[in-house]
Amino acid sequence: MKTCKQCIMHSQIPYITINDEGLCSDCADFIAEQKKEHGLNLDNVQPKYTAKMESVFEKAKLQGRPYDALVLFSGGKDSTYLLYLASKKYGMRVLAFTMVYPTTKPQALENCNSVVTKLGIESMQIRPDEQMYRNYMGYSLVHGDKYGLDENAGCGSCSFIFRWYAMRVAMDFGIPVVLDGRDRAQFGGYLLKDGEELKQEMLSGNKPLEQLHDLFNDAMGEQYRNSIYGYNIEEIKTKHVPTVIAPFTFVDYDIESRSLQIIDELGLDRNKFLSIYTNCDGIYLFDYLMWHKFNCTTYHRSYAHGLRINLPTLSQLKTDRSQQNQEPELSREQIIQVLDEYKDALNYIVDNNITTKNVTPENKDALWQLMPLGIKVYGPQGISIFIERFLSVLEYADYFNLNLKDIVK
């Protein structure tokens, strides 16, 4: 296995190669793209995309529709900030759209309800059928790599339900803009896709969420082909397709401190909005599978891209995010070590068939011993939370009807 000298990507991850200079293909592509589009001057990016985004917003408001924008809202700090920006800074009539999965953490849902109440905006919460979700996700975790998902099979499949349902709601309601809370590290580029251009691409045969549409159809069959999760090009021909924007992929500001400041101004407890308290616990099962398939995590590409553009990634999982205790982003070497410790902890749990119901004090002590750098980075409180979450791996495998021993042979 060859590892990139600049980031954490390596040659066992699908589509990654390492060149003679020791750079991975993602790093080389990133450098080439920056030279081509921006002359390595990233200062050109923010005003260009921001001006275009604000023009889209103004045109949307002039349409006089019940809603100017639909905001993908998960109840975390980043999507809370996005909702605030759209409704307060830009004065848009927004609909907060939340997908309440069977795996959604209660804290995230509590946050959603608190924020929309504080901001005085309308919201829509969708709860997908649980058996459909279990069958679909179980299929995706086993077969996702056949559809180009590779290490992102878990979260990619899950987010499909959220994003495509939101697009369908926007099309049905005539909402001109959909706002997505992903940042540059999560998306890997800049996202501002004009609705008319998107529709023309769809009419020419390019599905907006690519092979995820095919994966869902294959997983669920004819029963769901004509449901809201399905893809019917004839129906799309009659719809107005919204412009999709992820402002955090190009707007230059400190998401961490600013989002927490807004939460403070709303009179809410910032600790309830930290990623470690709102992220889905299914990620630990997803990561266990990806470690064994590709020797990486679900978000390896995001962590790597965060290193390239100096955005915090793993640091966002710290339990203490007070402004007096801001830590710099982890170095490349520290990220590699933290992730290796994480892998060892997950393997220990699965190899020893440990769950929340049978874990012993000795098991927990062993897990602590496996994560020395993690303790320094996240502190005792953070590691205690992580260990409790790690213990859900086998329970989620049962939930999705997966036999881990067969899958990771």
C-alpha positions as CSV (number, residue, x, y, z in Angstrom):
1,M,0.0,0.0,0.0
2,K,1.3,3.4,-1.0
3,T,0.1,6.5,0.9
4,C,0.1,10.1,-0.4
5,K,2.8,12.3,1.1
6,Q,0.4,15.2,1.4
7,C,-2.9,13.7,2.6
8,I,-4.1,10.4,3.9
9,M,-5.4,8.8,0.7
10,H,-3.7,5.5,-0.3
11,S,-3.6,3.0,-3.1
12,Q,-6.1,0.6,-1.6
13,I,-8.9,3.1,-1.9
14,P,-10.9,2.8,-5.1
15,Y,-9.7,5.1,-8.0
16,I,-6.7,6.3,-6.0
17,T,-3.2,6.1,-7.5
18,I,0.1,7.5,-6.2
19,N,2.3,9.2,-8.8
20,D,6.1,9.2,-8.9
21,E,6.2,12.4,-6.8
22,G,4.3,10.7,-4.0
23,L,1.0,12.6,-4.6
24,C,-2.3,10.8,-4.8
25,S,-4.5,11.3,-7.8
26,D,-7.0,13.4,-5.7
27,C,-4.2,15.8,-4.6
28,A,-2.8,16.0,-8.2
29,D,-6.3,16.7,-9.6
30,F,-7.0,19.3,-6.9
31,I,-3.8,21.2,-7.8
32,A,-4.5,21.0,-11.5
33,E,-8.0,22.2,-11.0
34,Q,-6.9,25.2,-8.9
35,K,-4.3,26.2,-11.5
36,K,-6.8,25.9,-14.3
37,E,-9.8,27.6,-12.8
38,H,-8.4,30.0,-10.3
39,G,-4.6,30.3,-10.9
40,L,-4.1,29.0,-7.3
41,N,-5.7,32.2,-6.1
42,L,-8.6,31.0,-4.0
43,D,-9.6,34.6,-3.2
44,N,-11.2,34.6,-6.7
45,V,-13.6,31.8,-5.7
46,Q,-15.6,33.4,-2.9
47,P,-16.8,36.6,-4.6
48,K,-17.5,34.9,-7.9
49,Y,-19.8,32.2,-6.4
50,T,-21.2,34.4,-3.7
51,A,-22.4,37.0,-6.2
52,K,-24.0,34.3,-8.3
53,M,-25.7,32.8,-5.3
54,E,-27.1,36.2,-4.2
55,S,-28.4,36.8,-7.7
56,V,-30.2,33.5,-7.6
57,F,-31.7,34.4,-4.2
58,E,-33.0,37.8,-5.4
59,K,-34.6,36.2,-8.5
60,A,-36.2,33.5,-6.2
61,K,-37.7,36.1,-4.0
62,L,-39.2,38.0,-6.9
63,Q,-41.2,34.9,-8.0
64,G,-43.6,35.4,-5.1
65,R,-43.9,31.7,-4.2
66,P,-44.8,30.5,-0.8
67,Y,-41.2,29.4,-0.2
68,D,-38.1,30.9,-1.8
69,A,-35.9,28.0,-0.7
70,L,-35.9,24.6,0.8
71,V,-33.1,24.1,3.4
72,L,-31.8,20.6,4.1
73,F,-31.9,20.7,7.9
74,S,-30.4,17.9,10.1
75,G,-30.4,19.6,13.5
76,G,-26.6,20.0,13.6
77,K,-24.7,23.2,14.0
78,D,-23.8,23.7,10.3
79,S,-27.3,23.2,8.9
80,T,-28.6,25.5,11.7
81,Y,-26.3,28.2,10.5
82,L,-27.4,27.6,6.9
83,L,-31.0,28.0,8.0
84,Y,-30.2,31.2,9.8
85,L,-28.3,32.6,6.8
86,A,-31.1,31.9,4.4
87,S,-33.9,33.2,6.6
88,K,-32.3,36.1,8.5
89,K,-29.3,37.4,6.5
90,Y,-30.9,37.0,3.0
91,G,-34.6,37.4,4.1
92,M,-35.8,34.4,2.3
93,R,-39.1,32.5,2.9
94,V,-37.6,29.1,3.7
95,L,-39.0,25.6,4.4
96,A,-36.8,23.6,6.7
97,F,-36.8,20.0,5.4
98,T,-35.8,17.2,7.8
99,M,-35.6,13.5,7.1
100,V,-36.2,11.6,10.4
101,Y,-34.5,8.3,9.9
102,P,-35.1,5.3,12.2
103,T,-31.4,6.0,13.2
104,T,-31.8,9.7,13.8
105,K,-30.5,10.7,17.2
106,P,-33.2,12.2,19.5
107,Q,-30.9,15.2,20.2
108,A,-30.8,16.1,16.5
109,L,-34.6,16.0,16.3
110,E,-34.9,18.1,19.5
111,N,-32.5,20.6,17.9
112,C,-34.6,20.8,14.7
113,N,-37.8,21.6,16.7
114,S,-36.0,24.2,18.9
115,V,-34.4,26.1,16.0
116,V,-37.4,26.4,13.7
117,T,-39.4,27.6,16.7
118,K,-36.7,30.2,17.6
119,L,-36.4,31.4,14.0
120,G,-40.2,31.4,13.4
121,I,-40.1,29.4,10.2
122,E,-42.1,26.5,8.8
123,S,-40.7,22.9,8.7
124,M,-41.4,19.6,7.1
125,Q,-40.3,16.3,8.8
126,I,-40.5,13.1,6.8
127,R,-40.2,9.7,8.4
128,P,-39.5,7.0,5.8
129,D,-40.9,3.5,6.2
130,E,-38.7,1.7,8.6
131,Q,-38.7,-1.7,6.8
132,M,-38.0,0.0,3.5
133,Y,-35.1,1.8,5.1
134,R,-33.7,-1.4,6.7
135,N,-33.9,-3.4,3.4
136,Y,-32.5,-0.6,1.3
137,M,-29.6,0.1,3.6
138,G,-28.7,-3.5,4.0
139,Y,-28.6,-4.0,0.3
140,S,-26.5,-0.8,-0.2
141,L,-23.9,-1.8,2.4
142,V,-23.3,-5.1,0.7
143,H,-23.6,-4.0,-3.0
144,G,-22.9,-0.3,-2.9
145,D,-19.4,-0.6,-4.6
146,K,-21.1,-2.0,-7.7
147,Y,-22.8,1.4,-8.1
148,G,-19.7,3.5,-7.7
149,L,-20.2,4.3,-4.0
150,D,-17.1,2.5,-2.8
151,E,-16.1,3.6,0.7
152,N,-19.2,5.9,0.9
153,A,-21.7,3.2,0.5
154,G,-23.4,3.7,3.9
155,C,-23.7,7.5,4.2
156,G,-24.1,8.0,0.4
157,S,-27.0,5.6,0.2
158,C,-28.6,7.1,3.3
159,S,-28.3,10.7,2.2
160,F,-29.8,9.8,-1.2
161,I,-33.2,9.4,0.6
162,F,-32.8,12.8,2.1
163,R,-31.6,14.7,-0.9
164,W,-33.8,13.2,-3.6
165,Y,-36.9,13.4,-1.5
166,A,-36.1,17.1,-0.9
167,M,-35.6,17.7,-4.6
168,R,-39.0,16.0,-5.3
169,V,-40.7,18.2,-2.7
170,A,-39.1,21.3,-4.2
171,M,-40.2,20.3,-7.7
172,D,-43.8,19.6,-6.5
173,F,-44.1,22.8,-4.5
174,G,-42.4,24.9,-7.1
175,I,-39.6,26.0,-4.7
176,P,-36.8,27.6,-6.8
177,V,-33.8,26.9,-4.6
178,V,-32.5,23.9,-2.5
179,L,-29.8,24.7,0.0
180,D,-27.4,22.0,1.1
181,G,-25.2,22.3,4.2
182,R,-22.1,20.4,3.0
183,D,-18.8,22.2,3.0
184,R,-15.8,21.9,0.7
185,A,-14.2,19.0,2.5
186,Q,-17.5,17.0,2.4
187,F,-18.3,17.8,-1.2
188,G,-14.8,18.0,-2.6
189,G,-15.5,21.1,-4.8
190,Y,-17.9,24.0,-5.3
191,L,-21.6,23.3,-5.6
192,L,-23.9,25.8,-7.3
193,K,-25.9,24.1,-10.0
194,D,-28.5,26.1,-12.0
195,G,-31.9,24.5,-12.0
196,E,-32.4,24.9,-15.8
197,E,-29.0,23.4,-16.5
198,L,-29.7,20.5,-14.1
199,K,-33.0,19.8,-15.9
200,Q,-31.4,19.8,-19.3
201,E,-28.8,17.3,-18.0
202,M,-31.6,15.1,-16.6
203,L,-33.5,15.2,-19.9
204,S,-30.3,14.2,-21.7
205,G,-30.0,11.1,-19.6
206,N,-27.9,12.2,-16.6
207,K,-29.6,11.5,-13.3
208,P,-28.9,14.1,-10.7
209,L,-27.7,11.6,-8.0
210,E,-26.1,9.3,-10.6
211,Q,-26.1,5.6,-9.9
212,L,-27.9,6.0,-6.5
213,H,-31.2,6.1,-8.4
214,D,-30.3,2.7,-9.9
215,L,-29.2,1.3,-6.6
216,F,-32.5,2.2,-5.0
217,N,-34.5,0.7,-7.8
218,D,-32.5,-2.5,-7.7
219,A,-32.8,-2.7,-3.9
220,M,-36.5,-2.0,-3.6
221,G,-37.9,-3.3,-7.0
222,E,-41.1,-2.3,-8.8
223,Q,-43.0,-1.5,-5.7
224,Y,-41.1,1.7,-5.2
225,R,-40.3,2.6,-8.8
226,N,-43.3,5.0,-9.0
227,S,-43.0,6.3,-5.4
228,I,-41.5,9.6,-4.5
229,Y,-38.1,7.9,-4.2
230,G,-38.4,6.7,-7.8
231,Y,-37.1,8.4,-11.0
232,N,-39.6,9.2,-13.7
233,I,-38.1,11.3,-16.5
234,E,-41.6,11.9,-18.0
235,E,-42.8,13.4,-14.8
236,I,-39.7,15.6,-14.5
237,K,-40.3,17.1,-18.0
238,T,-43.3,18.9,-16.5
239,K,-41.6,20.2,-13.4
240,H,-39.5,23.2,-12.6
241,V,-36.1,21.9,-11.3
242,P,-34.6,23.9,-8.5
243,T,-31.2,25.4,-8.4
244,V,-29.0,23.5,-5.9
245,I,-26.5,25.4,-3.8
246,A,-24.1,24.4,-1.0
247,P,-22.9,27.8,0.2
248,F,-20.3,26.4,2.6
249,T,-18.4,25.0,-0.4
250,F,-17.3,28.4,-1.5
251,V,-18.2,31.0,1.2
252,D,-15.0,31.8,3.2
253,Y,-15.7,32.0,6.9
254,D,-15.1,30.0,10.1
255,I,-18.1,27.7,10.2
256,E,-17.2,26.4,13.6
257,S,-17.1,29.6,15.6
258,R,-19.8,31.5,13.6
259,S,-22.3,28.6,13.8
260,L,-21.8,28.2,17.5
261,Q,-22.2,32.0,18.0
262,I,-25.5,32.0,16.2
263,I,-26.7,29.1,18.4
264,D,-25.7,31.2,21.4
265,E,-27.7,34.2,20.1
266,L,-30.8,32.0,19.7
267,G,-30.5,31.2,23.4
268,L,-29.8,27.5,22.8
269,D,-27.2,25.2,24.3
270,R,-24.3,24.9,21.9
271,N,-23.2,21.6,23.4
272,K,-26.4,20.0,22.1
273,F,-25.4,20.9,18.5
274,L,-21.9,19.4,18.4
275,S,-21.3,16.7,15.7
276,I,-20.5,14.1,18.3
277,Y,-24.0,14.4,19.7
278,T,-26.0,14.7,16.5
279,N,-24.2,12.4,14.0
280,C,-25.8,9.1,13.3
281,D,-24.4,6.1,15.2
282,G,-24.7,4.0,12.0
283,I,-21.4,5.5,10.8
284,Y,-19.4,3.1,13.1
285,L,-20.9,0.1,11.3
286,F,-20.3,1.7,7.9
287,D,-16.7,2.5,8.9
288,Y,-16.1,-1.1,10.1
289,L,-17.1,-2.4,6.8
290,M,-15.0,0.1,4.8
291,W,-11.9,-0.6,6.9
292,H,-12.2,-4.3,5.8
293,K,-13.1,-3.5,2.2
294,F,-10.7,-0.6,1.4
295,N,-8.7,0.0,4.5
296,C,-10.3,3.4,5.0
297,T,-13.2,5.1,6.7
298,T,-16.4,6.3,5.0
299,Y,-15.2,9.9,5.2
300,H,-11.5,9.3,4.3
301,R,-11.8,11.6,1.2
302,S,-13.4,14.4,3.3
303,Y,-10.6,14.2,5.9
304,A,-8.0,14.3,3.1
305,H,-9.7,17.2,1.4
306,G,-9.8,19.0,4.7
307,L,-6.1,18.7,4.9
308,R,-5.7,20.2,1.4
309,I,-7.8,23.3,2.2
310,N,-7.0,23.6,5.9
311,L,-10.6,22.9,7.1
312,P,-11.2,21.1,10.4
313,T,-12.5,17.6,10.0
314,L,-11.8,15.2,12.8
315,S,-11.4,18.2,15.1
316,Q,-15.1,18.9,14.8
317,L,-15.8,15.9,16.9
318,K,-14.3,17.4,20.0
319,T,-16.7,17.7,23.0
320,D,-15.2,21.1,24.1
321,R,-15.8,23.6,21.3
322,S,-15.7,26.7,23.5
323,Q,-14.0,29.7,21.9
324,Q,-11.4,29.7,24.6
325,N,-10.4,26.2,23.8
326,Q,-10.0,26.2,20.0
327,E,-7.4,23.6,18.9
328,P,-5.7,23.7,15.5
329,E,-6.6,21.1,12.9
330,L,-4.9,17.8,13.4
331,S,-1.8,17.2,11.4
332,R,-1.6,14.5,8.7
333,E,0.3,12.2,11.0
334,Q,-2.1,12.7,13.9
335,I,-5.1,12.0,11.7
336,I,-3.5,8.8,10.4
337,Q,-2.8,7.7,14.0
338,V,-6.3,8.6,15.3
339,L,-7.9,6.7,12.5
340,D,-5.7,3.7,13.1
341,E,-6.7,3.7,16.8
342,Y,-10.3,3.9,15.7
343,K,-9.9,0.9,13.4
344,D,-8.3,-1.1,16.2
345,A,-11.1,-0.3,18.6
346,L,-13.8,-1.3,16.1
347,N,-12.0,-4.6,15.3
348,Y,-11.7,-5.4,19.0
349,I,-15.4,-4.9,19.5
350,V,-16.5,-7.1,16.6
351,D,-13.8,-9.7,17.1
352,N,-15.0,-10.1,20.7
353,N,-18.7,-9.8,20.0
354,I,-19.1,-6.9,22.4
355,T,-22.3,-4.9,22.5
356,T,-23.9,-2.4,24.9
357,K,-25.6,-5.4,26.6
358,N,-22.6,-7.5,27.4
359,V,-19.7,-5.1,27.6
360,T,-17.5,-5.5,30.8
361,P,-15.3,-3.0,32.6
362,E,-12.3,-5.0,31.3
363,N,-13.5,-4.5,27.7
364,K,-13.8,-0.7,28.2
365,D,-10.3,-0.6,29.8
366,A,-8.9,-2.4,26.8
367,L,-10.6,0.1,24.4
368,W,-9.1,3.0,26.3
369,Q,-5.7,1.4,26.0
370,L,-6.1,1.2,22.2
371,M,-6.6,5.0,21.8
372,P,-3.8,6.9,23.5
373,L,-3.7,9.8,21.0
374,G,-7.5,9.9,20.9
375,I,-7.5,10.5,24.6
376,K,-5.2,13.5,24.1
377,V,-7.3,14.9,21.2
378,Y,-10.8,14.3,22.5
379,G,-10.3,14.1,26.2
380,P,-11.9,11.6,28.6
381,Q,-15.4,12.8,28.0
382,G,-15.0,12.4,24.2
383,I,-13.5,9.0,24.4
384,S,-16.2,7.8,26.8
385,I,-18.8,8.9,24.3
386,F,-17.0,7.3,21.4
387,I,-16.7,3.9,23.2
388,E,-20.5,3.9,23.9
389,R,-21.2,4.7,20.2
390,F,-18.7,2.1,18.9
391,L,-20.6,-0.6,20.9
392,S,-23.5,-0.2,18.6
393,V,-21.7,-1.8,15.6
394,L,-23.1,-5.3,16.1
395,E,-26.5,-4.0,17.0
396,Y,-26.7,-2.0,13.7
397,A,-25.5,-5.0,11.8
398,D,-28.4,-7.0,13.2
399,Y,-30.8,-4.1,12.4
400,F,-29.8,-4.2,8.8
401,N,-29.7,-8.0,8.8
402,L,-26.0,-8.2,8.0
403,N,-23.7,-11.1,8.9
404,L,-20.4,-9.3,9.3
405,K,-18.3,-12.4,9.2
406,D,-19.6,-13.3,5.8
407,I,-19.2,-9.8,4.4
408,V,-15.6,-9.2,5.5
409,K,-14.1,-12.6,4.5
